[in-house]
Amino acid sequence: MATLSNPPASLPESVVVCECWARDGLQAMPVLVPTAQKIEMIDRITAAGFKKLEVTSFSHPKLLPQFADAEEVLRGISRRPGVSHVVLMPNERGFDRLETCQKEGHGAEEIILMISSSERHNLLNFRMSHADAMAEHARVMRRAHGLGIRIIGCAGTVYGCPVGGDVPYRDVARIVRFYLEEGAQTIMLGDTTGMANPLQVRRRLGELRADFPGAEFIAHFHDTRGTGVVNSVAALEQGLRYVDASLGAIGGQPATGAAKYSAGFTGNACTEDLVALLEEMGVRTGIDLAGMLEAGRRAEEVLGQRLRSNVIRAGPVIHAESSPHKEAGVAARPG
């Protein structure tokens, strides 16, 4: 069966895949990755054709020591025209640091601000009520607007909360409305601990797109229960054009030393598996598959462990007669 030349009407012709390995991915890793290897990986990801990628977080280094080198990473990465570098912005103190980077000429094009739709989860994860978080984020957004930095407003726990259970639609809509009214250009819908299923995705996105018809939403699914890729496709079928993923499906709850609040795997939707599937269905990503897979293999070396990509092991689907050891540039590997 050949790759579809055109995707079905329910899927977009092209999508923007944001690669999250260097931020959302690494935040869950207990081993600190050296700055030079982070820069190397970000440059590999960029070279593979990703036009949007999370590169670091400005969380307090004592809480997330993985990102104590945020300024050094921004200073060291290679820049290409048309590529958007995204950083997580927790508060005004973090923005102070980014503002210095901007003035020195090595800042970021976009920031993520995040509030969990579940206030109980927001208190646990960010130690802030909704009201306090909104007040601080509004101040950060005004400063970002002044510097020409684009804003991704993230509503977390959109499809369920690991400590509070089901999240009412009104709570999600409240966070989305706040970010849009404060001038966020895009809205990330976070499935924070992988609780969504495709039917739920279609229903919730239907509600959100009806209530906020002008909003540009980002699909951000975690793979805690193995549904990251299928939920991402379900979101794209609802008209979304932006989707997040991470090499090797790494990511999840930050490694802060706090007790884990969700059993099972953490991690994002797997980049290698999602991109290969989209290309197979005729959805253009602009990503070089061989370069992406090489970055995925290097990610395993950097972290010293086998990650969760299926396509890394099997390679892309083969449509023409080929040597078994030269399948789309994927070297044969044991295991």
TORTIPA-563708 format. One line per field, with one value per residue (C-alpha): residue number from 0; x, y, z. Coordinates in pm, 1 decimal, always signed. Layout:
BEGIN
nr <- c(NUM, ...)
px <- c(X, ...)
py <- c(Y, ...)
pz <- c(Z, ...)
***
This chain:
BEGIN
nr <- c(0, 1, 2, 3, 4, 5, 6, 7, 8, 9, 10, 11, 12, 13, 14, 15, 16, 17, 18, 19, 20, 21, 22, 23, 24, 25, 26, 27, 28, 29, 30, 31, 32, 33, 34, 35, 36, 37, 38, 39, 40, 41, 42, 43, 44, 45, 46, 47, 48, 49, 50, 51, 52, 53, 54, 55, 56, 57, 58, 59, 60, 61, 62, 63, 64, 65, 66, 67, 68, 69, 70, 71, 72, 73, 74, 75, 76, 77, 78, 79, 80, 81, 82, 83, 84, 85, 86, 87, 88, 89, 90, 91, 92, 93, 94, 95, 96, 97, 98, 99, 100, 101, 102, 103, 104, 105, 106, 107, 108, 109, 110, 111, 112, 113, 114, 115, 116, 117, 118, 119, 120, 121, 122, 123, 124, 125, 126, 127, 128, 129, 130, 131, 132, 133, 134, 135, 136, 137, 138, 139, 140, 141, 142, 143, 144, 145, 146, 147, 148, 149, 150, 151, 152, 153, 154, 155, 156, 157, 158, 159, 160, 161, 162, 163, 164, 165, 166, 167, 168, 169, 170, 171, 172, 173, 174, 175, 176, 177, 178, 179, 180, 181, 182, 183, 184, 185, 186, 187, 188, 189, 190, 191, 192, 193, 194, 195, 196, 197, 198, 199, 200, 201, 202, 203, 204, 205, 206, 207, 208, 209, 210, 211, 212, 213, 214, 215, 216, 217, 218, 219, 220, 221, 222, 223, 224, 225, 226, 227, 228, 229, 230, 231, 232, 233, 234, 235, 236, 237, 238, 239, 240, 241, 242, 243, 244, 245, 246, 247, 248, 249, 250, 251, 252, 253, 254, 255, 256, 257, 258, 259, 260, 261, 262, 263, 264, 265, 266, 267, 268, 269, 270, 271, 272, 273, 274, 275, 276, 277, 278, 279, 280, 281, 282, 283, 284, 285, 286, 287, 288, 289, 290, 291, 292, 293, 294, 295, 296, 297, 298, 299, 300, 301, 302, 303, 304, 305, 306, 307, 308, 309, 310, 311, 312, 313, 314, 315, 316, 317, 318, 319, 320, 321, 322, 323, 324, 325, 326, 327, 328, 329, 330, 331, 332, 333, 334)
px <- c(+0.0, +149.3, +151.1, -160.0, -90.7, -366.4, -503.4, -871.6, -1095.5, -1106.7, -730.9, -537.1, -302.2, -14.6, +56.7, +317.3, +470.4, +638.0, +920.0, +922.9, +1216.5, +1442.0, +1179.4, +867.8, +1065.4, +1367.7, +1171.1, +1082.5, +1433.1, +1620.2, +1963.0, +2085.2, +2177.2, +2490.0, +2431.1, +2644.2, +2432.3, +2109.5, +2241.5, +2351.4, +2007.5, +1823.5, +2045.4, +1977.8, +1604.4, +1623.8, +1828.4, +1559.7, +1314.9, +1111.9, +985.9, +882.0, +1051.6, +1051.8, +1407.6, +1409.3, +1220.7, +1270.4, +1143.6, +1345.0, +1669.2, +1611.9, +1278.9, +1391.3, +1773.0, +1750.4, +1696.0, +1943.1, +2130.6, +1838.4, +2036.1, +2334.3, +2111.4, +1948.5, +2288.8, +2440.2, +2177.6, +2194.9, +1922.4, +1750.7, +1501.5, +1140.8, +1208.9, +1026.6, +1202.3, +958.6, +1031.5, +814.5, +751.7, +631.7, +624.9, +757.2, +1093.9, +1148.8, +1047.7, +1308.2, +1572.3, +1425.6, +1402.7, +1779.3, +1829.0, +1605.6, +1807.7, +2129.7, +1992.1, +1946.7, +1591.6, +1285.3, +1009.5, +735.0, +661.9, +422.3, +214.4, +21.1, -275.2, -437.1, -809.9, -841.2, -771.4, -682.0, -409.6, -291.0, -247.0, -52.1, +163.8, +216.6, +118.1, -119.7, -495.8, -655.5, -701.5, -339.3, -209.3, -423.3, -309.2, +58.5, +21.0, -159.0, +141.2, +382.4, +173.4, +176.6, +555.0, +579.8, +358.7, +593.3, +889.8, +708.0, +714.8, +429.5, +228.7, +99.4, -165.5, -188.1, -493.6, -378.5, -582.9, -829.8, -948.3, -922.6, -728.3, -514.7, -613.2, -959.2, -1111.6, -1330.9, -1289.4, -1607.7, -1605.5, -1676.7, -1344.7, -1153.2, -1339.8, -1259.8, -883.9, -907.7, -1113.8, -865.6, -567.2, -749.0, -872.2, -516.0, -386.6, -243.4, -192.1, -240.8, -402.2, -244.3, -486.7, -292.5, -381.9, -152.2, -142.2, -279.0, -642.2, -807.3, -961.6, -1053.9, -1427.7, -1368.7, -1124.3, -1381.4, -1648.9, -1433.3, -1279.2, -1624.4, -1734.1, -1422.4, -1427.0, -1794.6, -1740.3, -1406.7, -1430.0, -1136.0, -893.9, -590.8, -557.4, -254.6, -300.7, -76.8, -130.4, +60.3, +112.0, +60.1, -187.8, -57.0, -309.4, -92.2, -69.9, -431.6, -559.5, -334.3, -482.5, -833.6, -755.1, -619.8, -939.3, -1125.6, -940.2, -632.8, -308.7, -62.7, +42.7, +311.4, +523.4, +853.9, +1128.4, +1104.7, +777.0, +962.0, +814.8, +555.3, +540.6, +844.0, +1108.1, +1074.4, +1108.3, +735.4, +537.7, +407.4, +36.7, -31.6, +70.1, +199.2, +414.6, +468.8, +560.5, +435.3, +298.1, +593.0, +735.3, +881.9, +562.1, +331.1, +531.2, +577.8, +205.0, +103.9, +338.8, +203.8, -147.8, -42.6, -29.5, +277.8, +497.2, +803.3, +1020.2, +1296.0, +1222.0, +1581.1, +1704.5, +1428.1, +1509.3, +1877.8, +1789.6, +1576.2, +1862.8, +2096.1, +1838.3, +1862.8, +2242.5, +2228.2, +1985.9, +2150.6, +1829.2, +1595.3, +1301.8, +950.3, +948.8, +821.0, +940.3, +1297.1, +1290.8, +1089.8, +1165.1, +909.0, +674.2, +847.4, +660.4, +925.1, +1153.7, +1455.2, +1759.2, +1662.7, +1952.1, +1880.9, +1524.5, +1483.7, +1824.2, +1747.7, +2037.7, +1952.9, +1972.7, +1929.7, +1640.4)
py <- c(+0.0, +334.3, +647.0, +853.7, +1145.0, +1345.6, +1302.1, +1228.7, +1533.4, +1502.1, +1559.4, +1878.3, +1876.4, +1987.3, +2027.4, +2188.2, +1938.4, +2097.6, +1878.5, +1889.5, +1661.7, +1935.6, +2078.1, +1876.3, +1560.3, +1629.1, +1775.1, +1424.1, +1278.5, +1228.9, +1240.1, +1589.2, +1617.9, +1829.0, +2163.2, +2071.7, +1762.8, +1959.9, +2206.5, +1919.6, +1759.0, +2085.6, +2145.9, +1791.9, +1844.2, +2174.5, +2017.2, +1748.2, +2019.4, +2096.2, +2454.3, +2472.7, +2322.7, +2358.1, +2429.3, +2497.9, +2613.1, +2917.3, +2737.0, +2799.6, +2594.6, +2463.1, +2314.0, +2191.4, +2170.0, +2014.6, +2368.3, +2565.9, +2620.7, +2783.4, +3094.0, +2888.6, +2670.5, +2971.8, +3127.4, +2813.4, +2674.2, +2732.2, +2953.0, +2908.4, +3143.6, +3047.1, +2829.5, +2919.2, +2844.2, +2793.0, +2817.7, +2742.9, +3052.3, +2980.4, +3331.7, +3687.5, +3593.2, +3357.1, +3627.5, +3859.4, +3608.0, +3568.5, +3945.8, +3967.0, +3700.3, +3891.9, +4209.8, +4015.7, +3877.1, +3510.7, +3490.4, +3293.5, +3354.0, +3202.1, +3134.9, +2886.5, +2994.3, +2714.7, +2689.5, +2356.4, +2361.2, +2164.6, +2412.4, +2128.0, +2017.3, +2375.7, +2413.6, +2087.8, +2148.7, +2527.0, +2613.3, +2881.1, +2931.2, +3010.6, +3374.7, +3420.7, +3241.2, +3452.4, +3775.5, +3685.6, +3549.8, +3865.7, +4069.4, +3837.9, +3855.9, +4234.0, +4228.7, +3965.6, +4169.6, +4463.0, +4255.8, +4101.0, +3751.1, +3525.0, +3357.5, +3002.4, +2987.1, +2632.6, +2490.3, +2177.4, +1874.9, +1942.5, +1582.7, +1483.0, +1542.4, +1274.0, +1400.8, +1547.3, +1317.4, +1447.6, +1817.4, +2008.9, +2183.5, +2520.2, +2500.8, +2439.7, +2717.0, +2962.0, +2912.7, +2927.8, +3248.1, +3411.5, +3348.5, +3461.5, +3780.7, +3857.5, +3820.4, +3468.9, +3378.6, +3004.6, +2783.1, +2454.1, +2189.4, +1969.7, +1608.6, +1631.3, +1266.6, +1088.5, +1049.0, +1131.0, +899.4, +985.6, +1009.1, +1249.1, +1449.6, +1494.8, +1602.9, +1849.5, +2001.9, +2034.8, +2238.5, +2454.6, +2525.4, +2619.2, +2859.9, +2999.6, +2983.4, +3215.8, +3035.3, +2841.5, +2531.1, +2307.0, +1935.1, +1824.0, +1464.0, +1250.9, +880.1, +767.8, +504.6, +452.3, +681.0, +980.7, +920.2, +813.2, +1112.8, +1344.7, +1213.3, +1254.3, +1620.2, +1683.1, +1533.9, +1810.6, +2078.6, +2146.7, +2221.9, +2223.7, +1919.1, +1851.6, +1538.9, +1424.3, +1199.8, +860.4, +960.5, +1098.3, +1359.1, +1391.6, +1503.7, +1718.8, +1542.0, +1775.9, +1514.6, +1528.7, +1206.9, +1085.3, +1154.0, +922.3, +559.5, +411.2, +556.7, +926.1, +1076.2, +1266.1, +1141.6, +988.6, +1212.2, +935.9, +732.3, +1030.9, +1192.8, +863.0, +793.1, +1138.8, +1119.2, +772.9, +921.1, +1200.8, +1477.8, +1691.2, +1768.6, +1910.1, +1678.2, +1459.2, +1108.8, +987.2, +1294.5, +1258.8, +891.6, +969.6, +1231.7, +972.0, +723.6, +993.3, +1078.3, +720.2, +747.5, +1078.7, +941.3, +600.8, +406.8, +258.7, +491.1, +413.8, +477.4, +188.3, +342.3, +363.4, -16.0, -102.1, +189.8, +362.1, +156.8, +31.5, +72.9, -43.0, -342.9, -277.6, -433.6, -540.0, -334.7, -13.9, +64.4, +439.6, +504.2, +311.0, +91.2, -260.2, -296.7, -596.2, -609.0)
pz <- c(+0.0, -104.9, +106.6, +40.5, -194.4, -27.3, +324.7, +385.0, +405.8, +784.6, +816.3, +734.7, +437.2, +657.1, +1027.8, +1251.3, +1492.5, +1792.4, +1923.8, +2305.3, +2396.6, +2532.7, +2770.8, +2845.0, +2777.1, +2994.6, +3285.1, +3398.7, +3367.6, +3695.8, +3527.9, +3442.1, +3073.6, +3011.4, +2843.0, +2541.8, +2475.4, +2505.5, +2247.1, +2023.1, +2041.2, +1974.6, +1671.3, +1544.7, +1586.0, +1399.6, +1118.8, +1078.9, +972.3, +1283.6, +1264.9, +1628.2, +1931.4, +2306.1, +2415.8, +2791.5, +3099.7, +3320.4, +3627.7, +3943.1, +3928.2, +4280.6, +4174.0, +3832.7, +3826.9, +3479.2, +3346.7, +3554.9, +3227.5, +3042.4, +2946.9, +2828.5, +2611.4, +2446.1, +2390.9, +2237.8, +1998.9, +1624.5, +1481.8, +1146.1, +981.2, +1038.4, +1342.0, +1663.9, +1992.3, +2279.3, +2653.0, +2954.2, +3165.5, +3521.5, +3668.8, +3657.5, +3808.9, +3522.1, +3276.1, +3425.3, +3318.0, +2968.9, +2928.3, +2980.8, +2714.2, +2473.4, +2521.1, +2462.8, +2134.4, +2222.9, +2352.0, +2247.4, +1995.8, +2211.8, +2576.8, +2736.3, +3033.1, +3198.6, +3433.9, +3513.7, +3447.4, +3769.9, +4047.7, +4281.3, +4038.9, +3992.3, +4368.3, +4381.1, +4073.1, +4081.2, +4440.0, +4312.2, +4302.0, +3968.2, +4067.1, +4171.9, +3863.0, +3631.1, +3794.5, +3757.6, +3405.5, +3294.5, +3408.6, +3227.2, +2910.0, +2908.7, +2932.9, +2659.9, +2428.6, +2480.7, +2362.6, +2066.4, +2216.4, +2112.3, +2386.7, +2412.9, +2682.5, +2810.3, +2980.9, +3160.7, +3272.9, +2990.3, +2973.1, +3337.5, +3657.9, +3826.8, +4171.6, +4110.1, +3850.6, +3567.9, +3483.8, +3391.3, +3055.5, +3221.0, +3407.6, +3085.6, +2903.7, +3184.4, +3139.2, +2760.0, +2776.2, +3013.9, +2787.9, +2473.5, +2638.7, +2751.4, +2395.2, +2368.0, +2002.6, +2049.9, +2313.0, +2414.6, +2540.0, +2777.1, +2849.1, +3147.9, +3252.5, +2946.8, +3051.0, +2717.0, +2460.5, +2098.3, +2164.1, +2452.0, +2238.5, +1964.0, +2210.8, +2403.6, +2092.8, +1941.7, +2243.8, +2245.4, +1873.1, +1894.2, +2184.1, +2059.1, +1678.8, +1618.8, +1849.3, +1725.0, +1940.8, +1997.4, +2065.2, +2351.9, +2458.5, +2703.0, +2649.2, +3007.9, +2892.4, +2539.1, +2368.7, +2278.7, +1903.6, +1848.3, +2046.3, +1845.8, +1521.4, +1663.0, +1741.4, +1392.6, +1250.6, +1435.0, +1240.4, +1456.4, +1273.5, +1563.0, +1763.1, +2024.3, +2063.7, +2210.4, +2077.7, +2240.8, +2411.6, +2714.7, +2945.9, +3213.9, +3573.8, +3661.1, +3868.6, +4165.8, +4436.6, +4509.9, +4524.5, +4190.3, +4158.2, +3865.0, +3838.7, +3515.5, +3239.1, +3202.0, +2867.7, +2566.6, +2237.7, +2053.2, +1781.1, +1566.5, +1565.3, +1514.3, +1233.1, +1048.9, +1076.1, +954.6, +656.5, +579.6, +571.1, +335.5, +596.9, +531.8, +832.4, +657.3, +867.1, +726.1, +853.9, +840.5, +1027.6, +1284.8, +1346.5, +1379.6, +1640.1, +1817.4, +1827.0, +1958.6, +2227.6, +2352.6, +2368.3, +2554.4, +2813.9, +2832.8, +2792.5, +2536.5, +2479.0, +2361.5, +1987.2, +1776.5, +1449.3, +1582.9, +1606.1, +1292.6, +1060.2, +838.1, +622.5, +307.3, -22.7, -271.3, -297.7, -80.7, +76.7, +430.3, +568.2, +376.9, +464.0, +422.5, +571.7, +890.1, +993.2, +1103.0, +1480.6, +1707.8, +1950.7)
***
